[in-house]
Amino acid sequence: MFELDGKVALVTGGGGLIGEAVAEGLADQGATVVLTDLPDSDGSRVAQRLGDDAWFRQADVTDETAVADLFERVLDEEERLDVLANCAYPRNENYGRQYEAVDYDDWCENLLAHLGSYYLTSKAAGAVMRDQPEGGSIVNLGSIYGRQAPDFSLYEGLEMTSPVEYAAIKGGVLNLTRYLASYLGPDGVRANVVSPGGVFDGHDETFVERYEQRTVLGRMATPEDVAGAVCYLASDAASYVTGHDLVVDGGWTIQ
Ligand SMILES: NC(=O)c1ccc[n+]([C@@H]2O[C@H](COP(=O)([O-])OP(=O)(O)OC[C@H]3O[C@@H](n4cnc5c(N)ncnc54)[C@H](O)[C@@H]3O)[C@@H](O)[C@H]2O)c1
């Protein structure tokens, strides 16, 4: 049920922390994986590492024309698309500022880039999948912070924060995906969210300590923790699962 032999998967942000693990997981399950990312990303390197059944196509997923070109290329090469995993994390250079320092222009730009790109790629994927007898599976990366408010005590005295845009983006991704599930479901297209907690990526030690204490399983997530959930939702093991938010947070949100 978990096998993806003969299936074609597109992973946006395939050169990123989570995208790489997702691409690898899907390839391990037997899918042909198309990784897409920006030209200066690790996408091409990851595709090479994954071998013959993976290839890279650069695209800015915030650009409607680039997304259309990307899908045209995927269909030219593979003639189908079974899985879309949206793992890109578009943001501008001012993203990540403290709440008071966020300009309205940056708010708009970051919301449009991240939420907008998930809309663009989901729309393009849905159009392909609904015309296939087997349908397809769209998996969008959400976050625990799309479900609940940040715990700001984690960031006290540190430079880092949870950006205000993120709350709106990830809340938006969650409900956009429910919309897609409802609209595309009758045509056999499933749409789900995976909502990870914090994935360790060389964070500040104090932050990690606080995070681990706040989490039932006592650790931050790994990219593979997240990839497992995406691979499940991509496969026939999840054939009756749509509009779901699969939380992968080591128990953060239950307490
Ligand atoms: N890392 C975490 O702790 C965490 C936790 C919860 C949710 N998430 C979500 O998971 C997803 C992936 O996060 P990540 O940590 O792997 O991010 P990342 O920054 O490591 O990787 C994101 C990738 O997206 C690519 N990208 C950025 N803008 C792009 C664009 N315009 N077009 C194409 N590609 C673009 C980047 O080049 C990069 O390779 C995001 O949606 C993020 O919000 C991450």
The ligand as an SDF file (V2000), in Angstrom:
LIG
                    3D

 44 48  0  0  0  0  0  0  0  0999 V2000
   12.0230   23.6560    9.2430 N   0  0  0  0  0  0  0  0  0  0  0  0
   11.0370   23.6430   10.1410 C   0  0  0  0  0  0  0  0  0  0  0  0
   11.2640   23.6310   11.3640 O   0  0  0  0  0  0  0  0  0  0  0  0
    9.6040   23.6260    9.6820 C   0  0  0  0  0  0  0  0  0  0  0  0
    8.6010   23.4060   10.6370 C   0  0  0  0  0  0  0  0  0  0  0  0
    7.2710   23.4030   10.2210 C   0  0  0  0  0  0  0  0  0  0  0  0
    6.9690   23.6120    8.9010 C   0  0  0  0  0  0  0  0  0  0  0  0
    7.9620   23.8290    7.9960 N   0  0  0  0  0  0  0  0  0  0  0  0
    7.5900   24.0620    6.5940 C   0  0  0  0  0  0  0  0  0  0  0  0
    8.1980   23.1110    5.7660 O   0  0  0  0  0  0  0  0  0  0  0  0
    8.4490   23.6930    4.4780 C   0  0  0  0  0  0  0  0  0  0  0  0
    9.9170   23.5150    4.1380 C   0  0  0  0  0  0  0  0  0  0  0  0
   10.7100   24.1550    5.1320 O   0  0  0  0  0  0  0  0  0  0  0  0
   12.2800   23.9380    5.2210 P   0  0  0  0  0  0  0  0  0  0  0  0
   12.6450   24.0900    6.6340 O   0  0  0  0  0  0  0  0  0  0  0  0
   12.6610   22.7090    4.5000 O   0  0  0  0  0  0  0  0  0  0  0  0
   12.8080   25.2060    4.4330 O   0  0  0  0  0  0  0  0  0  0  0  0
   14.2010   25.4150    3.7080 P   0  0  0  0  0  0  0  0  0  0  0  0
   14.4430   26.8810    3.6920 O   0  0  0  0  0  0  0  0  0  0  0  0
   15.2520   24.5200    4.2590 O   0  0  0  0  0  0  0  0  0  0  0  0
   13.9200   24.9130    2.2190 O   0  0  0  0  0  0  0  0  0  0  0  0
   13.0070   25.5690    1.4200 C   0  0  0  0  0  0  0  0  0  0  0  0
   13.4100   25.4140   -0.0280 C   0  0  0  0  0  0  0  0  0  0  0  0
   12.4880   26.1940   -0.7970 O   0  0  0  0  0  0  0  0  0  0  0  0
   13.2140   26.8090   -1.8260 C   0  0  0  0  0  0  0  0  0  0  0  0
   12.5250   27.9960   -2.3040 N   0  0  0  0  0  0  0  0  0  0  0  0
   12.4090   29.1960   -1.6690 C   0  0  0  0  0  0  0  0  0  0  0  0
   11.7530   30.0540   -2.4650 N   0  0  0  0  0  0  0  0  0  0  0  0
   11.4520   29.3920   -3.6120 C   0  0  0  0  0  0  0  0  0  0  0  0
   10.8020   29.7480   -4.7990 C   0  0  0  0  0  0  0  0  0  0  0  0
   10.3210   31.0040   -4.9780 N   0  0  0  0  0  0  0  0  0  0  0  0
   10.6670   28.8370   -5.7880 N   0  0  0  0  0  0  0  0  0  0  0  0
   11.1660   27.5720   -5.6180 C   0  0  0  0  0  0  0  0  0  0  0  0
   11.7960   27.1740   -4.4960 N   0  0  0  0  0  0  0  0  0  0  0  0
   11.9400   28.0750   -3.5110 C   0  0  0  0  0  0  0  0  0  0  0  0
   14.5710   27.1520   -1.1820 C   0  0  0  0  0  0  0  0  0  0  0  0
   15.5610   27.3890   -2.1830 O   0  0  0  0  0  0  0  0  0  0  0  0
   14.8240   25.9310   -0.3340 C   0  0  0  0  0  0  0  0  0  0  0  0
   15.5630   24.9500   -1.0290 O   0  0  0  0  0  0  0  0  0  0  0  0
    7.9870   25.1420    4.5880 C   0  0  0  0  0  0  0  0  0  0  0  0
    6.6510   25.2250    4.1550 O   0  0  0  0  0  0  0  0  0  0  0  0
    8.0320   25.4040    6.0710 C   0  0  0  0  0  0  0  0  0  0  0  0
    7.1600   26.4240    6.4590 O   0  0  0  0  0  0  0  0  0  0  0  0
    9.2700   23.8400    8.3600 C   0  0  0  0  0  0  0  0  0  0  0  0
  1  2  1  0
  2  3  2  0
  2  4  1  0
  4  5  1  0
  4 44  2  0
  5  6  2  0
  6  7  1  0
  7  8  2  0
  8  9  1  0
  8 44  1  0
  9 10  1  0
  9 42  1  0
 10 11  1  0
 11 12  1  0
 11 40  1  0
 12 13  1  0
 13 14  1  0
 14 15  2  0
 14 16  1  0
 14 17  1  0
 17 18  1  0
 18 19  2  0
 18 20  1  0
 18 21  1  0
 21 22  1  0
 22 23  1  0
 23 24  1  0
 23 38  1  0
 24 25  1  0
 25 26  1  0
 25 36  1  0
 26 27  1  0
 26 35  1  0
 27 28  2  0
 28 29  1  0
 29 30  1  0
 29 35  2  0
 30 31  1  0
 30 32  2  0
 32 33  1  0
 33 34  2  0
 34 35  1  0
 36 37  1  0
 36 38  1  0
 38 39  1  0
 40 41  1  0
 40 42  1  0
 42 43  1  0
M  CHG  2   8   1  16  -1
M  END
$$$$
